[in-house]
Amino acid sequence: MATASQWIAGSRPRTLPASLVPVIVGTGVAVGEGQAVWWRALLAGVVALALQIGVNYSNDYSDGVRGTDDERVGPMRLVGSGAAPPRQVLAAALGCFLVAAVAGLVLAAVTTWWLLLVGAVAIVAAWFYTGGPNPYGYRALGEVSVFVFFGLVAVVGTVYVQVEGVPWEAWAAAVPVGLLACALLVANNLRDIPTDTESGKRTLAVLLGGPRTRILYAACASLPFPIALAVSAPHPWALLTLLAAPLSLPPVQKVMQGAKGPELIPVLGETGRLQVAYGALLAVGLAL
């Protein structure tokens, strides 16, 4: 029987900024438009957080029953470690998806019905990332999914449920947010290249190899800053994001200097802090 601390660890808390930052940034856009609706923003946060935790438990379950987590360098997995039976982890994942669906249903009811379709696609994408007979996360498509759902869909969706429209700032803000979410996944997959290769998981990092994956991480962690410079032309306060630039240096330096295995675990936390700082500053800049 897994303890409460093991369940929390299994939810992979260092990845959770990827779900909340898009909502914060999208709400910043809505404030800037003068149309923020705080209870809708809160519900969007519930959807995003429940989906993120759900996909983490879903991955834990799917990888655990396949046996691909038997030898793991990173944070513990509930099924792979034997701390929790697969059925409990599956139930936790489905429970999180249900919470996301209910919150999303409320948002759809007060805005437009087609949000139900977006939510359904997001849940299906979350499950089939590592679930089903042909998980796309094993086909080097994980970063694409993260960019789309934790960047474009999450930011633009948060703006839409409040503004009931999509100003260009929503799309411009979604790109750097998606890149930082991808940086988190790239760091994770870089760490797991040896074990993923052995277990047959063909992630993008496995296909690119270590050196090119390190360059990809550096690009994902660095490109948000020149994008903010471009956005600052009509929105000068977006330059606030440059205050977060120093936070990108330690993880990028570790990755580019060849950190591997357990040495990459701190990079996840540092990338998460970079996400939060960048997202909060971008939200404030766009709100002002």
Short mmCIF file of the C-alpha atoms (twelve columns), coordinates in Angstrom:
data_MODEL
# 
_entry.id   MODEL 
# 
loop_
_atom_site.group_PDB 
_atom_site.id 
_atom_site.type_symbol 
_atom_site.label_atom_id 
_atom_site.label_alt_id 
_atom_site.label_comp_id 
_atom_site.label_asym_id 
_atom_site.label_seq_id 
_atom_site.Cartn_x 
_atom_site.Cartn_y 
_atom_site.Cartn_z 
_atom_site.pdbx_PDB_model_num 
ATOM 1   C CA . MET A 1   0.000   0.000  0.000   1 
ATOM 2   C CA . ALA A 2   1.555   3.259  -1.141  1 
ATOM 3   C CA . THR A 3   1.894   6.045  1.401   1 
ATOM 4   C CA . ALA A 4   0.572   9.563  0.881   1 
ATOM 5   C CA . SER A 5   4.100   10.826 0.233   1 
ATOM 6   C CA . GLN A 6   4.611   8.128  -2.405  1 
ATOM 7   C CA . TRP A 7   1.371   9.104  -4.150  1 
ATOM 8   C CA . ILE A 8   2.520   12.727 -4.145  1 
ATOM 9   C CA . ALA A 9   5.901   11.713 -5.539  1 
ATOM 10  C CA . GLY A 10  4.115   9.592  -8.148  1 
ATOM 11  C CA . SER A 11  2.200   12.642 -9.321  1 
ATOM 12  C CA . ARG A 12  5.601   14.084 -10.273 1 
ATOM 13  C CA . PRO A 13  5.188   17.528 -8.676  1 
ATOM 14  C CA . ARG A 14  8.189   18.975 -10.533 1 
ATOM 15  C CA . THR A 15  6.212   18.678 -13.782 1 
ATOM 16  C CA . LEU A 16  3.114   20.465 -12.482 1 
ATOM 17  C CA . PRO A 17  4.240   24.019 -13.390 1 
ATOM 18  C CA . ALA A 18  3.740   22.948 -17.019 1 
ATOM 19  C CA . SER A 19  -0.005  22.791 -16.345 1 
ATOM 20  C CA . LEU A 20  -0.444  25.958 -14.285 1 
ATOM 21  C CA . VAL A 21  1.827   28.369 -16.167 1 
ATOM 22  C CA . PRO A 22  -0.372  28.381 -19.316 1 
ATOM 23  C CA . VAL A 23  -3.414  29.262 -17.209 1 
ATOM 24  C CA . ILE A 24  -1.523  32.069 -15.475 1 
ATOM 25  C CA . VAL A 25  -0.323  33.475 -18.800 1 
ATOM 26  C CA . GLY A 26  -3.729  33.110 -20.454 1 
ATOM 27  C CA . THR A 27  -5.329  34.933 -17.544 1 
ATOM 28  C CA . GLY A 28  -2.743  37.690 -17.919 1 
ATOM 29  C CA . VAL A 29  -3.875  38.121 -21.521 1 
ATOM 30  C CA . ALA A 30  -7.505  38.238 -20.370 1 
ATOM 31  C CA . VAL A 31  -6.673  40.909 -17.770 1 
ATOM 32  C CA . GLY A 32  -4.940  42.933 -20.468 1 
ATOM 33  C CA . GLU A 33  -8.118  42.708 -22.553 1 
ATOM 34  C CA . GLY A 34  -10.125 43.913 -19.558 1 
ATOM 35  C CA . GLN A 35  -12.248 40.777 -19.572 1 
ATOM 36  C CA . ALA A 36  -10.804 38.465 -16.918 1 
ATOM 37  C CA . VAL A 37  -13.333 36.163 -15.262 1 
ATOM 38  C CA . TRP A 38  -11.627 34.756 -12.207 1 
ATOM 39  C CA . TRP A 39  -13.871 31.785 -11.503 1 
ATOM 40  C CA . ARG A 40  -13.446 30.647 -15.098 1 
ATOM 41  C CA . ALA A 41  -9.678  31.028 -14.755 1 
ATOM 42  C CA . LEU A 42  -9.834  28.902 -11.609 1 
ATOM 43  C CA . LEU A 43  -11.788 26.189 -13.409 1 
ATOM 44  C CA . ALA A 44  -9.293  26.287 -16.282 1 
ATOM 45  C CA . GLY A 45  -6.568  25.716 -13.683 1 
ATOM 46  C CA . VAL A 46  -8.466  22.719 -12.307 1 
ATOM 47  C CA . VAL A 47  -8.741  21.255 -15.815 1 
ATOM 48  C CA . ALA A 48  -5.055  21.756 -16.538 1 
ATOM 49  C CA . LEU A 49  -3.806  20.456 -13.193 1 
ATOM 50  C CA . ALA A 50  -6.104  17.417 -13.209 1 
ATOM 51  C CA . LEU A 51  -5.015  16.534 -16.754 1 
ATOM 52  C CA . GLN A 52  -1.332  16.850 -15.831 1 
ATOM 53  C CA . ILE A 53  -1.626  14.661 -12.739 1 
ATOM 54  C CA . GLY A 54  -3.829  12.258 -14.676 1 
ATOM 55  C CA . VAL A 55  -1.314  11.853 -17.477 1 
ATOM 56  C CA . ASN A 56  1.476   11.331 -14.941 1 
ATOM 57  C CA . TYR A 57  -0.447  8.527  -13.234 1 
ATOM 58  C CA . SER A 58  -1.487  7.166  -16.621 1 
ATOM 59  C CA . ASN A 59  2.149   7.028  -17.737 1 
ATOM 60  C CA . ASP A 60  3.064   5.384  -14.444 1 
ATOM 61  C CA . TYR A 61  0.410   2.724  -15.018 1 
ATOM 62  C CA . SER A 62  1.118   2.077  -18.707 1 
ATOM 63  C CA . ASP A 63  4.915   1.985  -18.370 1 
ATOM 64  C CA . GLY A 64  4.618   -0.093 -15.205 1 
ATOM 65  C CA . VAL A 65  2.490   -2.849 -16.701 1 
ATOM 66  C CA . ARG A 66  4.794   -2.955 -19.744 1 
ATOM 67  C CA . GLY A 67  7.815   -3.329 -17.497 1 
ATOM 68  C CA . THR A 68  9.621   -0.348 -19.023 1 
ATOM 69  C CA . ASP A 69  10.015  1.278  -15.578 1 
ATOM 70  C CA . ASP A 70  11.706  -1.684 -13.905 1 
ATOM 71  C CA . GLU A 71  15.093  0.068  -14.107 1 
ATOM 72  C CA . ARG A 72  14.593  3.798  -13.548 1 
ATOM 73  C CA . VAL A 73  16.971  6.662  -12.826 1 
ATOM 74  C CA . GLY A 74  14.472  9.450  -12.203 1 
ATOM 75  C CA . PRO A 75  11.656  9.984  -9.694  1 
ATOM 76  C CA . MET A 76  9.907   6.900  -8.381  1 
ATOM 77  C CA . ARG A 77  7.072   5.255  -10.222 1 
ATOM 78  C CA . LEU A 78  4.298   3.676  -8.199  1 
ATOM 79  C CA . VAL A 79  3.741   0.602  -10.355 1 
ATOM 80  C CA . GLY A 80  7.340   0.058  -11.447 1 
ATOM 81  C CA . SER A 81  8.566   0.206  -7.849  1 
ATOM 82  C CA . GLY A 82  5.794   -2.041 -6.573  1 
ATOM 83  C CA . ALA A 83  4.560   0.639  -4.166  1 
ATOM 84  C CA . ALA A 84  1.000   0.504  -5.538  1 
ATOM 85  C CA . PRO A 85  -0.904  -2.104 -7.570  1 
ATOM 86  C CA . PRO A 86  -1.615  -1.157 -11.193 1 
ATOM 87  C CA . ARG A 87  -5.399  -1.033 -10.674 1 
ATOM 88  C CA . GLN A 88  -5.046  1.691  -8.020  1 
ATOM 89  C CA . VAL A 89  -2.808  3.827  -10.192 1 
ATOM 90  C CA . LEU A 90  -5.187  3.365  -13.134 1 
ATOM 91  C CA . ALA A 91  -8.108  4.402  -10.919 1 
ATOM 92  C CA . ALA A 92  -6.188  7.511  -9.826  1 
ATOM 93  C CA . ALA A 93  -5.523  8.449  -13.448 1 
ATOM 94  C CA . LEU A 94  -9.156  7.947  -14.470 1 
ATOM 95  C CA . GLY A 95  -10.314 9.907  -11.414 1 
ATOM 96  C CA . CYS A 96  -8.142  12.861 -12.432 1 
ATOM 97  C CA . PHE A 97  -9.469  12.718 -15.995 1 
ATOM 98  C CA . LEU A 98  -13.019 12.720 -14.588 1 
ATOM 99  C CA . VAL A 99  -12.293 15.832 -12.525 1 
ATOM 100 C CA . ALA A 100 -10.893 17.558 -15.623 1 
ATOM 101 C CA . ALA A 101 -13.946 16.514 -17.645 1 
ATOM 102 C CA . VAL A 102 -16.427 17.869 -15.092 1 
ATOM 103 C CA . ALA A 103 -14.616 21.217 -14.788 1 
ATOM 104 C CA . GLY A 104 -14.352 21.405 -18.569 1 
ATOM 105 C CA . LEU A 105 -18.059 20.641 -18.931 1 
ATOM 106 C CA . VAL A 106 -18.906 23.653 -16.774 1 
ATOM 107 C CA . LEU A 107 -16.673 25.897 -18.898 1 
ATOM 108 C CA . ALA A 108 -18.229 24.551 -22.091 1 
ATOM 109 C CA . ALA A 109 -21.719 25.160 -20.715 1 
ATOM 110 C CA . VAL A 110 -21.019 28.868 -20.190 1 
ATOM 111 C CA . THR A 111 -19.064 29.423 -23.420 1 
ATOM 112 C CA . THR A 112 -19.459 27.057 -26.374 1 
ATOM 113 C CA . TRP A 113 -20.158 23.368 -26.938 1 
ATOM 114 C CA . TRP A 114 -17.081 22.694 -29.091 1 
ATOM 115 C CA . LEU A 115 -14.875 23.019 -25.995 1 
ATOM 116 C CA . LEU A 116 -16.187 19.544 -25.146 1 
ATOM 117 C CA . LEU A 117 -14.450 18.248 -28.256 1 
ATOM 118 C CA . VAL A 118 -11.197 19.983 -27.302 1 
ATOM 119 C CA . GLY A 119 -11.388 18.472 -23.829 1 
ATOM 120 C CA . ALA A 120 -12.113 15.007 -25.175 1 
ATOM 121 C CA . VAL A 121 -9.117  15.211 -27.520 1 
ATOM 122 C CA . ALA A 122 -6.909  16.334 -24.629 1 
ATOM 123 C CA . ILE A 123 -7.966  13.369 -22.482 1 
ATOM 124 C CA . VAL A 124 -7.474  10.917 -25.340 1 
ATOM 125 C CA . ALA A 125 -4.037  12.406 -26.029 1 
ATOM 126 C CA . ALA A 126 -3.162  12.123 -22.335 1 
ATOM 127 C CA . TRP A 127 -4.063  8.422  -22.247 1 
ATOM 128 C CA . PHE A 128 -2.433  7.375  -25.510 1 
ATOM 129 C CA . TYR A 129 0.825   9.167  -24.724 1 
ATOM 130 C CA . THR A 130 2.033   5.894  -23.212 1 
ATOM 131 C CA . GLY A 131 -1.234  3.903  -23.187 1 
ATOM 132 C CA . GLY A 132 -2.778  1.636  -25.794 1 
ATOM 133 C CA . PRO A 133 -1.029  -0.725 -28.210 1 
ATOM 134 C CA . ASN A 134 0.887   2.024  -30.070 1 
ATOM 135 C CA . PRO A 135 1.653   4.894  -27.676 1 
ATOM 136 C CA . TYR A 136 2.756   7.962  -29.580 1 
ATOM 137 C CA . GLY A 137 5.120   8.932  -26.759 1 
ATOM 138 C CA . TYR A 138 7.217   5.975  -27.908 1 
ATOM 139 C CA . ARG A 139 7.207   7.347  -31.483 1 
ATOM 140 C CA . ALA A 140 9.081   10.611 -30.865 1 
ATOM 141 C CA . LEU A 141 5.881   12.665 -30.772 1 
ATOM 142 C CA . GLY A 142 5.883   13.565 -27.089 1 
ATOM 143 C CA . GLU A 143 7.356   17.030 -27.573 1 
ATOM 144 C CA . VAL A 144 4.836   17.834 -30.301 1 
ATOM 145 C CA . SER A 145 1.971   16.858 -27.991 1 
ATOM 146 C CA . VAL A 146 3.364   18.868 -25.079 1 
ATOM 147 C CA . PHE A 147 3.833   21.968 -27.254 1 
ATOM 148 C CA . VAL A 148 0.288   21.705 -28.591 1 
ATOM 149 C CA . PHE A 149 -1.572  20.897 -25.377 1 
ATOM 150 C CA . PHE A 150 0.557   22.653 -22.726 1 
ATOM 151 C CA . GLY A 151 1.285   25.600 -24.979 1 
ATOM 152 C CA . LEU A 152 -1.236  26.397 -27.695 1 
ATOM 153 C CA . VAL A 153 -4.365  24.695 -26.352 1 
ATOM 154 C CA . ALA A 154 -3.856  25.589 -22.684 1 
ATOM 155 C CA . VAL A 155 -3.011  29.274 -23.163 1 
ATOM 156 C CA . VAL A 156 -5.463  29.979 -25.973 1 
ATOM 157 C CA . GLY A 157 -8.165  27.952 -24.235 1 
ATOM 158 C CA . THR A 158 -7.712  29.869 -20.979 1 
ATOM 159 C CA . VAL A 159 -8.028  33.145 -22.858 1 
ATOM 160 C CA . TYR A 160 -11.081 31.977 -24.784 1 
ATOM 161 C CA . VAL A 161 -13.133 30.840 -21.779 1 
ATOM 162 C CA . GLN A 162 -12.714 34.319 -20.267 1 
ATOM 163 C CA . VAL A 163 -12.665 36.656 -23.272 1 
ATOM 164 C CA . GLU A 164 -14.776 34.434 -25.581 1 
ATOM 165 C CA . GLY A 165 -12.413 35.406 -28.341 1 
ATOM 166 C CA . VAL A 166 -8.768  34.860 -29.255 1 
ATOM 167 C CA . PRO A 167 -6.611  38.021 -29.555 1 
ATOM 168 C CA . TRP A 168 -3.233  37.636 -31.222 1 
ATOM 169 C CA . GLU A 169 -1.497  37.980 -27.867 1 
ATOM 170 C CA . ALA A 170 -2.907  34.598 -26.870 1 
ATOM 171 C CA . TRP A 171 -1.083  32.854 -29.734 1 
ATOM 172 C CA . ALA A 172 2.105   34.872 -29.222 1 
ATOM 173 C CA . ALA A 173 2.188   33.995 -25.511 1 
ATOM 174 C CA . ALA A 174 1.381   30.328 -26.158 1 
ATOM 175 C CA . VAL A 175 4.574   29.704 -28.144 1 
ATOM 176 C CA . PRO A 176 7.169   30.449 -25.406 1 
ATOM 177 C CA . VAL A 177 4.984   28.705 -22.824 1 
ATOM 178 C CA . GLY A 178 4.910   25.609 -25.029 1 
ATOM 179 C CA . LEU A 179 8.666   25.742 -25.541 1 
ATOM 180 C CA . LEU A 180 9.335   25.803 -21.802 1 
ATOM 181 C CA . ALA A 181 6.990   22.858 -21.293 1 
ATOM 182 C CA . CYS A 182 8.920   21.012 -24.009 1 
ATOM 183 C CA . ALA A 183 12.190  21.836 -22.221 1 
ATOM 184 C CA . LEU A 184 10.933  19.933 -19.191 1 
ATOM 185 C CA . LEU A 185 10.128  16.845 -21.285 1 
ATOM 186 C CA . VAL A 186 13.396  17.051 -23.219 1 
ATOM 187 C CA . ALA A 187 15.392  17.121 -19.975 1 
ATOM 188 C CA . ASN A 188 13.422  14.137 -18.686 1 
ATOM 189 C CA . ASN A 189 13.935  12.146 -21.885 1 
ATOM 190 C CA . LEU A 190 17.619  13.097 -22.092 1 
ATOM 191 C CA . ARG A 191 18.106  11.575 -18.653 1 
ATOM 192 C CA . ASP A 192 16.270  8.408  -19.706 1 
ATOM 193 C CA . ILE A 193 18.032  7.780  -23.048 1 
ATOM 194 C CA . PRO A 194 19.937  4.665  -21.810 1 
ATOM 195 C CA . THR A 195 16.941  2.983  -20.161 1 
ATOM 196 C CA . ASP A 196 14.510  4.031  -22.919 1 
ATOM 197 C CA . THR A 197 16.839  2.633  -25.577 1 
ATOM 198 C CA . GLU A 198 17.097  -0.661 -23.720 1 
ATOM 199 C CA . SER A 199 13.335  -0.953 -23.249 1 
ATOM 200 C CA . GLY A 200 12.496  0.004  -26.845 1 
ATOM 201 C CA . LYS A 201 10.998  3.440  -26.130 1 
ATOM 202 C CA . ARG A 202 11.870  5.526  -29.182 1 
ATOM 203 C CA . THR A 203 11.505  9.011  -27.757 1 
ATOM 204 C CA . LEU A 204 12.746  12.031 -29.686 1 
ATOM 205 C CA . ALA A 205 15.810  12.063 -27.432 1 
ATOM 206 C CA . VAL A 206 16.585  8.450  -28.348 1 
ATOM 207 C CA . LEU A 207 16.290  9.258  -32.070 1 
ATOM 208 C CA . LEU A 208 18.355  12.458 -31.870 1 
ATOM 209 C CA . GLY A 209 20.994  11.116 -29.526 1 
ATOM 210 C CA . GLY A 210 22.506  12.890 -26.546 1 
ATOM 211 C CA . PRO A 211 24.412  15.779 -28.207 1 
ATOM 212 C CA . ARG A 212 21.531  16.964 -30.384 1 
ATOM 213 C CA . THR A 213 19.028  16.509 -27.555 1 
ATOM 214 C CA . ARG A 214 21.158  18.797 -25.407 1 
ATOM 215 C CA . ILE A 215 21.040  21.450 -28.133 1 
ATOM 216 C CA . LEU A 216 17.264  21.006 -28.343 1 
ATOM 217 C CA . TYR A 217 16.943  21.569 -24.596 1 
ATOM 218 C CA . ALA A 218 19.059  24.728 -24.752 1 
ATOM 219 C CA . ALA A 219 16.902  26.038 -27.614 1 
ATOM 220 C CA . CYS A 220 13.624  25.352 -25.790 1 
ATOM 221 C CA . ALA A 221 14.903  27.046 -22.626 1 
ATOM 222 C CA . SER A 222 16.376  30.060 -24.430 1 
ATOM 223 C CA . LEU A 223 14.055  30.934 -27.342 1 
ATOM 224 C CA . PRO A 224 11.229  32.247 -25.107 1 
ATOM 225 C CA . PHE A 225 13.327  35.334 -24.363 1 
ATOM 226 C CA . PRO A 226 13.754  36.620 -27.954 1 
ATOM 227 C CA . ILE A 227 10.061  35.858 -28.478 1 
ATOM 228 C CA . ALA A 228 9.269   38.106 -25.521 1 
ATOM 229 C CA . LEU A 229 11.405  40.806 -27.127 1 
ATOM 230 C CA . ALA A 230 9.231   40.575 -30.245 1 
ATOM 231 C CA . VAL A 231 6.033   40.744 -28.197 1 
ATOM 232 C CA . SER A 232 7.384   43.799 -26.357 1 
ATOM 233 C CA . ALA A 233 7.078   45.954 -29.475 1 
ATOM 234 C CA . PRO A 234 3.362   46.573 -28.823 1 
ATOM 235 C CA . HIS A 235 3.552   45.448 -25.174 1 
ATOM 236 C CA . PRO A 236 6.689   46.956 -23.565 1 
ATOM 237 C CA . TRP A 237 5.930   45.387 -20.183 1 
ATOM 238 C CA . ALA A 238 6.616   41.967 -21.717 1 
ATOM 239 C CA . LEU A 239 10.287  42.863 -21.225 1 
ATOM 240 C CA . LEU A 240 9.748   41.904 -17.581 1 
ATOM 241 C CA . THR A 241 10.343  38.311 -18.686 1 
ATOM 242 C CA . LEU A 242 14.040  39.148 -19.141 1 
ATOM 243 C CA . LEU A 243 14.294  39.153 -15.345 1 
ATOM 244 C CA . ALA A 244 13.864  35.376 -15.536 1 
ATOM 245 C CA . ALA A 245 16.764  34.928 -17.962 1 
ATOM 246 C CA . PRO A 246 19.350  34.215 -15.221 1 
ATOM 247 C CA . LEU A 247 17.242  31.227 -14.136 1 
ATOM 248 C CA . SER A 248 17.818  29.615 -17.522 1 
ATOM 249 C CA . LEU A 249 21.612  29.623 -17.141 1 
ATOM 250 C CA . PRO A 250 22.148  26.884 -14.485 1 
ATOM 251 C CA . PRO A 251 20.049  24.170 -16.176 1 
ATOM 252 C CA . VAL A 252 21.314  24.986 -19.656 1 
ATOM 253 C CA . GLN A 253 24.879  24.952 -18.377 1 
ATOM 254 C CA . LYS A 254 24.397  21.564 -16.701 1 
ATOM 255 C CA . VAL A 255 22.853  20.065 -19.829 1 
ATOM 256 C CA . MET A 256 25.428  21.479 -22.249 1 
ATOM 257 C CA . GLN A 257 28.326  20.411 -20.014 1 
ATOM 258 C CA . GLY A 258 27.235  16.798 -20.282 1 
ATOM 259 C CA . ALA A 259 25.215  16.077 -17.132 1 
ATOM 260 C CA . LYS A 260 23.662  12.631 -17.314 1 
ATOM 261 C CA . GLY A 261 21.558  10.229 -15.283 1 
ATOM 262 C CA . PRO A 262 20.914  11.430 -11.708 1 
ATOM 263 C CA . GLU A 263 22.850  14.626 -12.480 1 
ATOM 264 C CA . LEU A 264 19.908  15.697 -14.648 1 
ATOM 265 C CA . ILE A 265 17.289  15.349 -11.911 1 
ATOM 266 C CA . PRO A 266 17.976  18.874 -10.502 1 
ATOM 267 C CA . VAL A 267 17.541  20.231 -14.039 1 
ATOM 268 C CA . LEU A 268 13.857  19.323 -13.859 1 
ATOM 269 C CA . GLY A 269 13.354  21.456 -10.766 1 
ATOM 270 C CA . GLU A 270 15.365  24.323 -12.228 1 
ATOM 271 C CA . THR A 271 13.383  24.171 -15.452 1 
ATOM 272 C CA . GLY A 272 10.160  24.221 -13.459 1 
ATOM 273 C CA . ARG A 273 11.294  27.334 -11.605 1 
ATOM 274 C CA . LEU A 274 12.196  28.956 -14.912 1 
ATOM 275 C CA . GLN A 275 8.715   28.139 -16.236 1 
ATOM 276 C CA . VAL A 276 7.000   29.672 -13.229 1 
ATOM 277 C CA . ALA A 277 9.111   32.826 -13.203 1 
ATOM 278 C CA . TYR A 278 8.849   33.380 -16.954 1 
ATOM 279 C CA . GLY A 279 5.113   32.673 -16.977 1 
ATOM 280 C CA . ALA A 280 4.362   34.940 -14.033 1 
ATOM 281 C CA . LEU A 281 6.385   37.810 -15.487 1 
ATOM 282 C CA . LEU A 282 4.837   37.372 -18.953 1 
ATOM 283 C CA . ALA A 283 1.362   37.316 -17.404 1 
ATOM 284 C CA . VAL A 284 2.064   40.544 -15.519 1 
ATOM 285 C CA . GLY A 285 3.573   42.157 -18.617 1 
ATOM 286 C CA . LEU A 286 0.582   41.309 -20.793 1 
ATOM 287 C CA . ALA A 287 -1.864  42.317 -18.055 1 
ATOM 288 C CA . LEU A 288 -0.233  45.755 -17.793 1 
# 
